[in-house]
Amino acid sequence: MTKTASKIRFRAKLRQPAATTKGGSWTFITLPRNASAKLPSRGMTSVEGAINGFPFRATLEPDGQRGHWLRVNRKMREAAGADPGDIVTLEIAPAGEEPEPKAPADLRKALAAAPKARALWTDITPIARRDWIQWITSAKRMETRARRIVNACAMLAAGKRRVCCFDRSGFYSKSISPPQAAI
């Protein structure tokens, strides 16, 4: 855990998404409002902590309501000894250092073909890269995603370090929400 940040402790219900293709493959937790309010960003936020004593490092997703939710994969859930519907204990703190985001294959291919864009991509911060990736992957249609990749490469090549007017939290655009819970 990060030593400089104060720890945020809470209990929450482990939920199963309603629309899972593989039953039991992952679960999620919606953070209580007071826990989300203590985090440094309403958008994606990397944290380190423990779920039922099992240490983890993850990125919280915005819920579009100025809060966050945490994807709990099968490994985390099993290590925590929890099942969907159980109440779990969490202790989290903002991560000391932002992890490097993984760019999707289509973006990596486009950056490989655009040397100026790729040069700026390697120079910006992991948080800025994460915002570009989120802007691209938040597109609902493949045509929009493809257009955003082309636009991202053009903007990066022109020296633009951040996505303009992108609502990281989903609050103003109402474009982001947590999964619907079955449990």
N, C-alpha and C positions, 0 to 999 in steps of 0.2 A: 504494500500500500504506500501511497505517497505520504511522506512524513510531514510536508509543509501544509497540506490541505487538511481541513478537519473532516473527519469521517461522518458520513450520513448513514444513520441506522434506521431501518424500518422493516415491517413485515408486510407481505403482499401475497395474493393468491396466484398460483402458477396456472395459467390458462392455456387451453388447447385452441388453436385457431379453427374456426368453423370450416374453412375451405382448404383443408390440407389434402394433398394428393397421396401422401404416405401417412397412414395413421400412426400417431405417436412419434413422428420424426423430429418435431420440435414443438416448443411451447414458448410462452412469453409472459412477461410481467409488466403491468402498467404501474409506473411509479406514482406514489401519492403526491398530491400537489405540493405539500410542504417539502418533500424531498427534491422534487424537480426545481423548486424555487431556489434551492441552495447551490445549484449547479451554475457554472459560468456562462452557459449559452442555452438559448431556447431551441437551437438547432441540434445537429448531431454533436454528441459530446463523448469523448473517450473516457472511460473510467477503469479503475482497478478496484478489486474488492473481493468479497467472499459471499457465496450463497450457501446457507447452512454450513458455514465453515470451509467450503471448498473454494480455493482462490481462483480468480478469473480476471481476465482483461478483455474488455469489449467496448463497442461503440453503441451508445444509447441512440435510439431514433426519436425524432420529434413526433409528437402525436397530433400536431395541428391545433392544439388547445393550450399552448405554452407549457406543455409538459413533455414527458418522455416515456418510452417503453423499451424493454430489453428483450431481445431474442435469446431464448435459452435453448441451446441445441441439446441433442440427446446425451452427449458426453457430459455436459455440465449438469443436466438434470439427474442422470444416474449417479454421478459423483456426489451430488448433493443429497442423494437418497430421497428424492421427491417424485411424486406422480402428479399429472394434471389434476387440478382441484385442491391440491395441498396448499397450506399456508407455509411460506418459506421466510427465513430471516436473511436479510441482506445488509451488508455493510460496504459502502462504496465511497470513493473519493475521486475527484478528477485525476486523470492520468498525468504523471509528471511530464511526459513527452508524448506528442501525438504520433500514433503509428502511421506508417506509410500506407496509403490506400491502394488497393489493387484496381488498376484501370481495366475496364472491360476490353475484350479483344478487338472490337471494332474501333474503339478510340485509339488503342495502341497502334493498330494498323494505319490509321489516319495520321497519327503523330509521326510514325516512321517515314511517311511519305511527305512530310512537311518539316524540313529542317529548322526553319525559324521558329515555328510553333513548338517543336520538340525542345529547342534550346531554352525557351522561356519556361516550358513545362518543368524542366529539370531545375530551374532557378527559383520557382515559387515554393511556398511552404506546403507541407502536407495538408494543412487545413484548406488552403486555397485549391489544391488539387482535388481534395475531397468534395469541395463545393462544385467544381466543374463536373466531376463524375456524377454527383447527385442531380445536378441540373440536367445532364444528358439522360441518365437512367430514369428520371421521373417522368419522362415523356410517356404518354399512354399509347401512342401509335408509332409503329416502326418508321413511318415517313417523317414524323416529327423528330424522332431520335436521330435519324440519318441527317436531317437538316441541322440539328443542334451540333452534331459532330463537325460538319462542314463549317458552321458558324464559329464554333469553339476554336478550330484550327486557324481560321482567318483572324479572329480577335487576338489569340495568343501571338500569332505572327506579327500583328500590328502593335504588340507590346502591352496588351490588356492583361493584367495580372488577376483580376477578379471578375466573376460573372456579375454584370450590372443588373440591379433590380431583381435579383433572385431571392425569394422569400425562403430562407433556410429553415424556418420553423414551420412553414405551412399555415400559419395562423391567419395571415392576411389574404392569401390566395385560396385558402380552404382546400389545398391540393394534397395534403399529407394527412394520413390518419393511421392509427394502429390497426392490426388485424381485428376482425370480428371474432369474438370468443364463442366457442361452442360450450365450454365449461366455465 
